[in-house]
Amino acid sequence: MRAITFNQLRRIKDSLPDGSMQRIGDELGMGPDTVRNFFGGRNFKDGYCVGIHLEPGPDGGLVLLDDTTVLDRALGILDEQLIDYDKVACG
């Protein structure tokens, strides 16, 4: 399990290049709405819940991730784009 703030998670999502939700979904065998739900989306008509737990608190609250596969893939895409995760996550 990994903990990250909600705002850090959203900054990572917002830093991804266009098409990343579809790309991650294709690579992991899930729909893009399920990937969006991982990053805080709420489309449960076309997407599924992906094992995140929200706890209230500062910086948008704490997000506990059961499985970091989507996050790891997103960070890999940022790395490909030469985007420094620490600068993104810290705002």
OpenMM code with the backbone's topology and positions (N, CA, C; nanometers):
from openmm import Vec3, app, unit

residues = "MET ARG ALA ILE THR PHE ASN GLN LEU ARG ARG ILE LYS ASP SER LEU PRO ASP GLY SER MET GLN ARG ILE GLY ASP GLU LEU GLY MET GLY PRO ASP THR VAL ARG ASN PHE PHE GLY GLY ARG ASN PHE LYS ASP GLY TYR CYS VAL GLY ILE HIS LEU GLU PRO GLY PRO ASP GLY GLY LEU VAL LEU LEU ASP ASP THR THR VAL LEU ASP ARG ALA LEU GLY ILE LEU ASP GLU GLN LEU ILE ASP TYR ASP LYS VAL ALA CYS GLY".split()
positions = [
    Vec3(0.0853, -0.1175, 0.0000),
    Vec3(0.0000, 0.0000, 0.0000),
    Vec3(0.0899, 0.1238, 0.0000),
    Vec3(0.0476, 0.2237, -0.0726),
    Vec3(0.1228, 0.3489, -0.0808),
    Vec3(0.0304, 0.4651, -0.0485),
    Vec3(0.0845, 0.5659, 0.0165),
    Vec3(0.0080, 0.6855, 0.0501),
    Vec3(0.0621, 0.8034, -0.0300),
    Vec3(-0.0297, 0.8871, -0.0770),
    Vec3(0.0035, 1.0081, -0.1529),
    Vec3(-0.1103, 1.1067, -0.1262),
    Vec3(-0.0837, 1.2353, -0.1319),
    Vec3(-0.1948, 1.3284, -0.1131),
    Vec3(-0.2784, 1.3340, -0.2407),
    Vec3(-0.4047, 1.3692, -0.2226),
    Vec3(-0.4944, 1.3794, -0.3373),
    Vec3(-0.4425, 1.4846, -0.4357),
    Vec3(-0.3962, 1.5968, -0.3845),
    Vec3(-0.3463, 1.7022, -0.4730),
    Vec3(-0.2222, 1.6575, -0.5502),
    Vec3(-0.1341, 1.5786, -0.4883),
    Vec3(-0.0178, 1.5257, -0.5603),
    Vec3(-0.0650, 1.4340, -0.6728),
    Vec3(-0.1612, 1.3492, -0.6443),
    Vec3(-0.2139, 1.2571, -0.7446),
    Vec3(-0.2740, 1.3338, -0.8617),
    Vec3(-0.3481, 1.4399, -0.8327),
    Vec3(-0.4084, 1.5209, -0.9399),
    Vec3(-0.3024, 1.5947, -1.0208),
    Vec3(-0.1961, 1.6425, -0.9548),
    Vec3(-0.0892, 1.7103, -1.0290),
    Vec3(-0.0200, 1.6138, -1.1243),
    Vec3(-0.0028, 1.4907, -1.0818),
    Vec3(0.0566, 1.3901, -1.1707),
    Vec3(-0.0341, 1.3703, -1.2914),
    Vec3(-0.1634, 1.3512, -1.2670),
    Vec3(-0.2586, 1.3325, -1.3774),
    Vec3(-0.2570, 1.4518, -1.4719),
    Vec3(-0.2596, 1.5715, -1.4162),
    Vec3(-0.2642, 1.6925, -1.4987),
    Vec3(-0.1355, 1.7138, -1.5779),
    Vec3(-0.0258, 1.6529, -1.5361),
    Vec3(0.1022, 1.6671, -1.6064),
    Vec3(0.1189, 1.5660, -1.7197),
    Vec3(0.0328, 1.4660, -1.7250),
    Vec3(0.0446, 1.3638, -1.8290),
    Vec3(0.0060, 1.4211, -1.9650),
    Vec3(0.0731, 1.3767, -2.0705),
    Vec3(0.0373, 1.4239, -2.2042),
    Vec3(-0.1001, 1.3723, -2.2468),
    Vec3(-0.1606, 1.4411, -2.3422),
    Vec3(-0.2901, 1.3998, -2.3963),
    Vec3(-0.2835, 1.2542, -2.4408),
    Vec3(-0.3902, 1.1815, -2.4168),
    Vec3(-0.3992, 1.0419, -2.4578),
    Vec3(-0.3438, 0.9427, -2.3566),
    Vec3(-0.2911, 0.9928, -2.2457),
    Vec3(-0.2290, 0.9036, -2.1475),
    Vec3(-0.3303, 0.8123, -2.0786),
    Vec3(-0.4514, 0.8588, -2.0536),
    Vec3(-0.5508, 0.7738, -1.9874),
    Vec3(-0.5822, 0.6532, -2.0761),
    Vec3(-0.5976, 0.6783, -2.2059),
    Vec3(-0.6245, 0.5705, -2.3009),
    Vec3(-0.5036, 0.4778, -2.3098),
    Vec3(-0.3841, 0.5344, -2.3176),
    Vec3(-0.2616, 0.4545, -2.3278),
    Vec3(-0.2441, 0.3635, -2.2060),
    Vec3(-0.2605, 0.4204, -2.0862),
    Vec3(-0.2467, 0.3404, -1.9648),
    Vec3(-0.3535, 0.2313, -1.9627),
    Vec3(-0.4765, 0.2679, -1.9978),
    Vec3(-0.5841, 0.1697, -2.0018),
    Vec3(-0.5548, 0.0561, -2.0985),
    Vec3(-0.5074, 0.0906, -2.2173),
    Vec3(-0.4735, -0.0118, -2.3166),
    Vec3(-0.3630, -0.1031, -2.2652),
    Vec3(-0.2600, -0.0444, -2.2061),
    Vec3(-0.1460, -0.1233, -2.1577),
    Vec3(-0.1841, -0.2137, -2.0408),
    Vec3(-0.2807, -0.1704, -1.9595),
    Vec3(-0.3172, -0.2470, -1.8401),
    Vec3(-0.4476, -0.3249, -1.8550),
    Vec3(-0.5081, -0.3179, -1.9734),
    Vec3(-0.6297, -0.3938, -1.9983),
    Vec3(-0.7518, -0.3419, -1.9243),
    Vec3(-0.7605, -0.2095, -1.9131),
    Vec3(-0.8776, -0.1473, -1.8492),
    Vec3(-0.9187, -0.0262, -1.9312),
    Vec3(-1.0395, 0.0177, -1.9133),
    Vec3(-1.0877, 0.1331, -1.9879),
    Vec3(-1.0282, 0.2631, -1.9360),
    Vec3(-1.0257, 0.3659, -2.0214),
    Vec3(-0.9702, 0.4942, -1.9793),
    Vec3(-1.0474, 0.5578, -1.8643),
    Vec3(-1.1779, 0.5314, -1.8529),
    Vec3(-1.2547, 0.5876, -1.7410),
    Vec3(-1.2132, 0.5241, -1.6086),
    Vec3(-1.1745, 0.3981, -1.6100),
    Vec3(-1.1243, 0.3347, -1.4890),
    Vec3(-0.9927, 0.3988, -1.4477),
    Vec3(-0.9079, 0.4310, -1.5455),
    Vec3(-0.7813, 0.4998, -1.5161),
    Vec3(-0.8115, 0.6380, -1.4588),
    Vec3(-0.9051, 0.7101, -1.5186),
    Vec3(-0.9433, 0.8420, -1.4664),
    Vec3(-0.9954, 0.8309, -1.3223),
    Vec3(-1.0718, 0.7265, -1.2940),
    Vec3(-1.1237, 0.7060, -1.1586),
    Vec3(-1.0091, 0.6884, -1.0592),
    Vec3(-0.9008, 0.6260, -1.1016),
    Vec3(-0.7831, 0.6113, -1.0155),
    Vec3(-0.7307, 0.7479, -0.9730),
    Vec3(-0.7370, 0.8444, -1.0639),
    Vec3(-0.6867, 0.9786, -1.0373),
    Vec3(-0.7930, 1.0711, -0.9788),
    Vec3(-0.9015, 1.0146, -0.9297),
    Vec3(-1.0026, 1.0945, -0.8616),
    Vec3(-1.1302, 1.1154, -0.9393),
    Vec3(-1.1395, 1.0586, -1.0591),
    Vec3(-1.2623, 1.0698, -1.1372),
    Vec3(-1.3751, 0.9913, -1.0712),
    Vec3(-1.4949, 1.0149, -1.1166),
    Vec3(-1.6101, 0.9463, -1.0570),
    Vec3(-1.7061, 0.8952, -1.1640),
    Vec3(-1.6525, 0.8398, -1.2728),
    Vec3(-1.7376, 0.7849, -1.3779),
    Vec3(-1.7504, 0.6348, -1.3553),
    Vec3(-1.8522, 0.5958, -1.2802),
    Vec3(-1.8702, 0.4553, -1.2518),
    Vec3(-1.9689, 0.3893, -1.3471),
    Vec3(-2.0219, 0.4670, -1.4425),
    Vec3(-2.1066, 0.4076, -1.5463),
    Vec3(-2.0181, 0.3318, -1.6446),
    Vec3(-1.9072, 0.3930, -1.6867),
    Vec3(-1.8180, 0.3307, -1.7835),
    Vec3(-1.6864, 0.2843, -1.7215),
    Vec3(-1.6569, 0.3270, -1.5994),
    Vec3(-1.5323, 0.2894, -1.5332),
    Vec3(-1.5611, 0.2192, -1.4019),
    Vec3(-1.4574, 0.1668, -1.3443),
    Vec3(-1.4707, 0.0920, -1.2195),
    Vec3(-1.3901, 0.1575, -1.1091),
    Vec3(-1.4182, 0.1178, -0.9862),
    Vec3(-1.3386, 0.1592, -0.8715),
    Vec3(-1.2061, 0.0834, -0.8790),
    Vec3(-1.0967, 0.1495, -0.8442),
    Vec3(-0.9657, 0.0882, -0.8651),
    Vec3(-0.8817, 0.0767, -0.7394),
    Vec3(-0.9411, 0.0671, -0.6237),
    Vec3(-0.8655, 0.0416, -0.5022),
    Vec3(-0.7948, 0.1609, -0.4428),
    Vec3(-0.8649, 0.2739, -0.4402),
    Vec3(-0.8100, 0.3900, -0.3703),
    Vec3(-0.9021, 0.4209, -0.2535),
    Vec3(-0.8432, 0.4676, -0.1460),
    Vec3(-0.9178, 0.5028, -0.0267),
    Vec3(-0.8804, 0.6451, 0.0117),
    Vec3(-0.9783, 0.7305, 0.0287),
    Vec3(-0.9549, 0.8709, 0.0603),
    Vec3(-0.9746, 0.8962, 0.2091),
    Vec3(-0.8809, 0.9675, 0.2670),
    Vec3(-0.8886, 1.0090, 0.4068),
    Vec3(-0.8831, 1.1614, 0.4092),
    Vec3(-0.9743, 1.2286, 0.4776),
    Vec3(-0.9710, 1.3741, 0.4837),
    Vec3(-0.8407, 1.4242, 0.5466),
    Vec3(-0.7985, 1.5410, 0.5017),
    Vec3(-0.6787, 1.6013, 0.5588),
    Vec3(-0.6268, 1.7133, 0.4711),
    Vec3(-0.5113, 1.7688, 0.5080),
    Vec3(-0.4538, 1.8787, 0.4301),
    Vec3(-0.4097, 1.8330, 0.2916),
    Vec3(-0.3937, 1.9279, 0.2011),
    Vec3(-0.3494, 1.9035, 0.0633),
    Vec3(-0.4441, 1.8096, -0.0106),
    Vec3(-0.5742, 1.8255, 0.0160),
    Vec3(-0.6754, 1.7454, -0.0514),
    Vec3(-0.7047, 1.6138, 0.0163),
    Vec3(-0.6339, 1.5841, 0.1226),
    Vec3(-0.6524, 1.4583, 0.1936),
    Vec3(-0.5499, 1.3555, 0.1495),
    Vec3(-0.5522, 1.2444, 0.2162),
    Vec3(-0.4575, 1.1377, 0.1898),
    Vec3(-0.5255, 1.0297, 0.1072),
    Vec3(-0.4563, 0.9803, 0.0059),
    Vec3(-0.5062, 0.8716, -0.0772),
    Vec3(-0.4207, 0.7493, -0.0476),
    Vec3(-0.4846, 0.6408, -0.0076),
    Vec3(-0.4155, 0.5148, 0.0148),
    Vec3(-0.4425, 0.4251, -0.1047),
    Vec3(-0.3367, 0.3810, -0.1693),
    Vec3(-0.3474, 0.3012, -0.2910),
    Vec3(-0.3220, 0.1546, -0.2593),
    Vec3(-0.4196, 0.0685, -0.2896),
    Vec3(-0.4013, -0.0756, -0.2719),
    Vec3(-0.3016, -0.1306, -0.3729),
    Vec3(-0.3068, -0.0774, -0.4939),
    Vec3(-0.2235, -0.1252, -0.6046),
    Vec3(-0.1702, -0.0027, -0.6765),
    Vec3(-0.0398, 0.0064, -0.6934),
    Vec3(0.0220, 0.1255, -0.7532),
    Vec3(0.0501, 0.1098, -0.9025),
    Vec3(-0.0038, 0.0079, -0.9669),
    Vec3(0.0277, -0.0185, -1.1070),
    Vec3(-0.0049, 0.1013, -1.1964),
    Vec3(-0.1225, 0.1617, -1.1807),
    Vec3(-0.1605, 0.2769, -1.2634),
    Vec3(-0.0667, 0.3948, -1.2354),
    Vec3(-0.0409, 0.4216, -1.1080),
    Vec3(0.0501, 0.5299, -1.0718),
    Vec3(0.1899, 0.5045, -1.1279),
    Vec3(0.2386, 0.3830, -1.1150),
    Vec3(0.3712, 0.3497, -1.1669),
    Vec3(0.3790, 0.3711, -1.3178),
    Vec3(0.2730, 0.3353, -1.3894),
    Vec3(0.2712, 0.3546, -1.5347),
    Vec3(0.2674, 0.5033, -1.5681),
    Vec3(0.1883, 0.5810, -1.4923),
    Vec3(0.1824, 0.7260, -1.5142),
    Vec3(0.3194, 0.7890, -1.4900),
    Vec3(0.3869, 0.7481, -1.3831),
    Vec3(0.5207, 0.8015, -1.3555),
    Vec3(0.6195, 0.7613, -1.4643),
    Vec3(0.6007, 0.6431, -1.5212),
    Vec3(0.6848, 0.6002, -1.6335),
    Vec3(0.6652, 0.6894, -1.7549),
    Vec3(0.5414, 0.7291, -1.7810),
    Vec3(0.5133, 0.8194, -1.8934),
    Vec3(0.5764, 0.9556, -1.8673),
    Vec3(0.5649, 1.0056, -1.7442),
    Vec3(0.6296, 1.1328, -1.7111),
    Vec3(0.7807, 1.1224, -1.7309),
    Vec3(0.8374, 1.0090, -1.6925),
    Vec3(0.9806, 0.9875, -1.7103),
    Vec3(1.0175, 0.9891, -1.8587),
    Vec3(0.9350, 0.9268, -1.9425),
    Vec3(0.9581, 0.9288, -2.0874),
    Vec3(0.9569, 1.0710, -2.1422),
    Vec3(0.8732, 1.1549, -2.0829),
    Vec3(0.8595, 1.2935, -2.1270),
    Vec3(0.9626, 1.3841, -2.0604),
    Vec3(1.0510, 1.3223, -1.9800),
    Vec3(1.1546, 1.3941, -1.9057),
    Vec3(1.0948, 1.4967, -1.8094),
    Vec3(0.9815, 1.4602, -1.7494),
    Vec3(0.9158, 1.5444, -1.6506),
    Vec3(0.9544, 1.4920, -1.5133),
    Vec3(1.0085, 1.5766, -1.4296),
    Vec3(1.0561, 1.5382, -1.2966),
    Vec3(0.9376, 1.5225, -1.2025),
    Vec3(0.9141, 1.3997, -1.1572),
    Vec3(0.8023, 1.3702, -1.0668),
    Vec3(0.8059, 1.4567, -0.9420),
    Vec3(0.9228, 1.4749, -0.8832),
    Vec3(0.9307, 1.5525, -0.7596),
    Vec3(0.8825, 1.6958, -0.7799),
    Vec3(0.9133, 1.7547, -0.8934),
    Vec3(0.8662, 1.8910, -0.9201),
    Vec3(0.7151, 1.8916, -0.9418),
    Vec3(0.6620, 1.7890, -1.0080),
    Vec3(0.5184, 1.7792, -1.0329),
    Vec3(0.4454, 1.7574, -0.9016),
    Vec3(0.4876, 1.6595, -0.8236),
    Vec3(0.4168, 1.6236, -0.7015),
    Vec3(0.4211, 1.7309, -0.5959),
    Vec3(0.5279, 1.8069, -0.5947),
    Vec3(0.5414, 1.9103, -0.4920),
    Vec3(0.4811, 2.0430, -0.5347),
    Vec3(0.4392, 2.0506, -0.6591),
    Vec3(0.3735, 2.1712, -0.7088),
    Vec3(0.4687, 2.2817, -0.7216),
] * unit.nanometer
topology = app.Topology()
chain = topology.addChain("A")
for resn in residues:
    res = topology.addResidue(resn, chain)
    for name in ("N", "CA", "C"):
        topology.addAtom(name, app.Element.getBySymbol(name[0]), res)
